[in-house]
Amino acid sequence: MHATKLLLIIGLLAGMNACTIRETQQDTPPDQASPVAAPRVKKTSTPDALVQELYRQHDAGNGPFFQTDDRPLLGRYFERELADLIWADMTTTEAGESMLDADPLYNAQDIDIKKFSVHPAAERDGATEVRVTFENFGEQQEIRCRMIQLRGKWRIADIIYPDGSQLYQLLSGPDEETP
């Protein structure tokens, strides 16, 4: 009789523990749920911190460009419409047939980056922008990331290159303007 009660109590405790584990897993964000999950992306609370993290991940080979396995990765950095355009470019074109003919973060096919700096966000023409400056093969470059805040999180709405071209426009066609 005591053995039956003991087994019943052990069974109940095991069931309660399983419920607690399931509840904990449900509360854990998807990128933290598994030790083999994608590389951890730092929490970013400022526009320049988000841009800094994007370049850090990109330079480490974990960036959102030129990959077709992780659509949500684009959403960590880019607003939805731009993320959709990047994803479509990577997944619907033939291999090597991207609309982008250069690395979109350095605006170059070949890179030898020196004096890299992400500047604090600033207002420019009524929009929040983060300037990224660097030298590539000795030539000074400036990329501007136009930022938008959605539900308290900063995202990149467009990237503006030194010649005035914009990533959104390059991916959507010449008649489209940034939303």
N, C-alpha and C positions, 0 to 999 in steps of 0.2 A: 504494500500500500504506500509506504513512504517513498519507494523507488518511483512509483507512478507519479506522485505529487512532485517529486524532484524533477523528473523528466518534463512535466507540464510547466513548472516554473522556468526551467532552462529554455524550453521552447518559447515561452512568452517573452523572456528577456532577449532571446536571439531575434525574435520578430520585432521587438521595440527597437533594437539596435539597427536592424535593417531599415526600418522606417526613418530613423535619424540619419543614416548614411544617405538614403535617397533624398531626403529633404535638403541635406547639406549640398549634395551634388546639384540639385535643382537651383540652389541659390548661387552656385559658383558660376561666374561668367564663362562662356564657351572657351575662350582662349586660355583659361586657367584650369579647366576641368581635367586635363590629362597632362602627365609629365612629358608626353611626346607631342604636345600641341605645337603649333607654329611658334616661331621665335617671339618672345615677349616684346610687346610694344609698350614703351613707357607711357604713363598717363601724361597728357599734355593739357595745360590749362590756359596757355597763351598761344596766340597765333604763331609767334616765332618759335616756341617750343615744338609745335606740331611740325613746322617746316624743318627744324633741326633734326627731329626724329625721322622724318621722311628721308632726308639725305643720309643719315646714319644707317638706316636699314638698307637703303639703296646701295650704298658703298660697301656694305657687308654682304651683298648678294641676296638680301631678303626683301627687296623693295617690291612695290606693286606692279611696276612696268615689266613688260616682256615675260609675263608668266600667265599661264592659263589654268592654274589649279585652284586658285583661291580668290574668288570674286569678292568676298567680304573684306579682304585686305585693302582693296581700293576704297571701300567705304570708310576706312579708318582715317584716310587722308583727304579724300575728295568729296565734294558735294555730289549728290546722286546723278545729275545729268552728265557731269564731266566723267564720273566713274563709269557710267554706262557707255559713254563714247570710247573711253580707253579700253574697256572690256570688249566691246564690239570689235575694235580695231585688232585686238590681240586674238580673238577667237573666231572671227568670221572671214579673215583674210588668209590667203595662202601663206605658208611659212616664209618668212623673209619679205613679205609684201605689205608690211605695215605702212600706214599713211605717214608715220614718223620716220624720217630718214636720219635721225640723230637721237642721241640720248636726250630725252626731254628735260632732264634736270640740269644738264650742262650745255645743251644746245650745240652738241658736237658729236661727231662720229668717233673721234679719237680724243683721249683726254690725258693730260698731265697736269693735274690740279695742284696749285700752290696758293697760299694766302687766302684760304677759304674762310668766309665769314657770313653768318646769318645775323642780320641786323634786327633790332627791336621793331615791332610793328609800328606803323605810322599811318596817319590819314593822308590820302592823296586823291584828289578829285572826288571827294565824298565817299571813298571806299577805304577799307583797311588793307594795307599791303605790307608784305614782308620782303625786303630786299635781300638777295643773296649775291655776294660778290666773290670773285675768285680770279686767279690768273690761270689761263689754259695755254700751255706752250708760250708763256711770257706775255700773252695778250690779256688785258684787263676785260672782264666780263661782268655783266649785271643781269640777273634774272629777277623778275618781280612776281611774287605770288599774291594774287588777289584773294582775299580771305572773306569768308562769310561765317556767321555764327548761327548754328541750327540747334535748337533745344539745349542751349548752353555749351555746345561743343563747337570748336573751330574746325572748319574744313576749307580746303583750297577750291575756289570756284573757277580759277583760271591761272595760267602761267603766261606771263608776258615777256617776250624775248627782246634783245637789244634793237632788232630791226623793226619792232612794232608788231610783229606777228604774235598770235596767241594760240595756245594749245587747243582751246575749245574750237576755234575757227579751223585750225589745221585738221582736226579730227572730224568736224561736221561739214566742212565745205566752205567755200569762200563767201557764200551768201548768208551764212549764219552769224549771229552776234552772240556774245556772252549773255546768258540770261540775267 
